[in-house]
Amino acid sequence: MNLKKFLNEEQDPQAVEKLLGRINTLLTSQETVEYIAVQKKPILNFSPECIALTNRRIIFCRPRNFGLSMDFQDYSWVDVADCHIKEGIVGSTFMMKTTTNFTNMVDYLPKNQARKLYQFAQEVEERMRRVRREKSLETLRASAGGVTVNNATPIITQPQQFQQETKPLLIENEDPFALLQKLKDLKENEIISSEEFETKKNEILSRV
């Protein structure tokens, strides 16, 4: 693997070389390392922490025992909900949050490296949001028809553009409060809009 590829923002060559040697043993088939950021503490930077981005996941790398061993924490991109950076006087902090609200971070990253992490993460996040949205729609399509409360008129739970693609989702004699939770989940996953959520919620509550 070309080491120079990962030294564009003045990463520590020794740290990158050591990290690549270990990460290469972790890569799966068709997985490639896209970027590496290396911590740079202002005083002592003997065993810096690193972040490696691959085309499939984020890998947090933390040396232990004075660099003799290393802990790896990895997160699949499809499970990453948000990444952001916070810039300070002596560096930046890169923070990641998963879809289950678990967080991880590395501080004292050079600003240029942190910005590269953020840029790459934002591009992947956008693709992953589409993947999660498509999975939600697949789940809806796997169910039968619209939503009814006490055999009332069906309520269409899918966005208008999908109404002609699939049958409405019908759940006979569904508990109204369970139904409200389903509608809330649809809204949070951006399957229906806030306006659609309010309209359907009011219709359900009117029949309770």
Residue pairs with C-beta under 8 A, 6 or more apart in sequence:
1 20
1 24
1 33
3 13
3 16
3 17
3 20
6 16
6 20
6 33
6 35
6 36
7 13
7 16
9 37
9 110
9 112
9 113
9 116
10 110
10 112
11 36
11 37
11 38
11 113
12 38
12 40
12 45
12 48
15 38
15 48
15 50
16 36
16 38
16 50
18 67
19 36
19 38
19 50
19 52
19 61
19 70
20 33
20 36
22 61
22 70
22 72
23 33
23 52
23 59
23 61
23 72
26 59
26 72
26 74
27 33
27 54
28 56
30 55
31 54
31 55
31 56
31 57
32 54
32 55
33 52
33 53
33 54
34 53
34 54
34 55
34 120
35 52
35 53
35 116
35 117
35 120
36 50
36 51
36 52
36 53
37 50
37 51
37 94
37 106
37 109
37 110
37 113
37 114
37 116
37 117
38 48
38 50
38 109
38 110
38 113
39 45
39 48
39 49
39 50
39 106
39 107
39 108
39 109
40 48
40 91
40 108
40 109
40 110
41 48
41 108
42 90
42 91
42 108
46 66
46 67
47 63
47 66
47 67
48 63
49 60
49 61
49 62
49 63
49 106
50 60
50 61
50 106
51 58
51 59
51 60
51 61
51 94
51 106
51 109
51 117
52 58
52 59
52 61
53 59
53 117
53 120
53 121
56 76
56 77
57 74
57 75
57 76
57 77
58 74
58 75
58 77
58 80
58 83
58 96
58 121
59 72
59 73
59 74
60 72
60 73
60 74
60 104
60 106
61 70
61 71
61 72
62 70
62 71
62 73
63 69
63 70
64 70
64 71
73 104
75 96
75 98
75 104
77 124
77 125
77 127
77 128
78 128
78 131
78 132
79 98
79 99
79 100
80 96
80 97
80 98
80 99
80 121
80 124
80 125
80 128
81 97
81 98
81 99
81 101
81 125
82 96
82 97
82 125
83 94
83 95
83 96
83 97
83 117
83 118
83 121
83 122
83 125
84 94
84 95
84 118
85 92
85 93
85 94
85 95
85 109
85 114
85 115
85 117
85 118
86 92
86 93
86 95
87 111
87 114
90 108
91 107
91 108
91 109
91 110
91 111
91 114
92 107
92 109
92 110
92 111
92 113
92 114
92 115
93 105
93 106
93 107
93 108
93 109
93 114
94 105
94 106
94 109
94 114
94 117
94 118
95 103
95 104
95 105
96 103
96 104
96 105
96 121
97 103
99 132
109 117
132 189
133 189
133 190
133 191
136 186
136 189
136 191
137 158
137 162
137 191
140 157
140 158
140 162
140 166
140 169
140 191
141 165
141 166
143 169
143 171
144 167
144 169
144 170
144 171
145 154
145 167
145 168
145 169
145 170
146 154
146 155
146 156
146 157
146 168
146 169
146 170
147 154
147 155
147 156
147 157
147 168
147 169
147 170
147 171
147 174
147 179
147 182
147 183
147 200
148 154
148 155
148 170
148 171
148 172
148 173
148 174
149 155
149 174
149 176
149 179
149 203
149 204
149 207
149 208
150 173
150 207
151 172
151 173
152 207
154 168
154 170
155 200
155 203
155 204
156 163
156 168
157 168
157 169
157 182
157 183
157 186
157 191
157 192
157 200
158 166
158 168
158 169
158 191
158 192
159 191
159 192
159 193
159 196
171 179
171 182
174 182
176 204
176 205
176 207
176 208
179 204
180 201
180 204
180 205
183 192
183 197
183 200
183 201
183 204
184 197
186 192
186 197
187 193
187 194
187 196
187 197
192 200
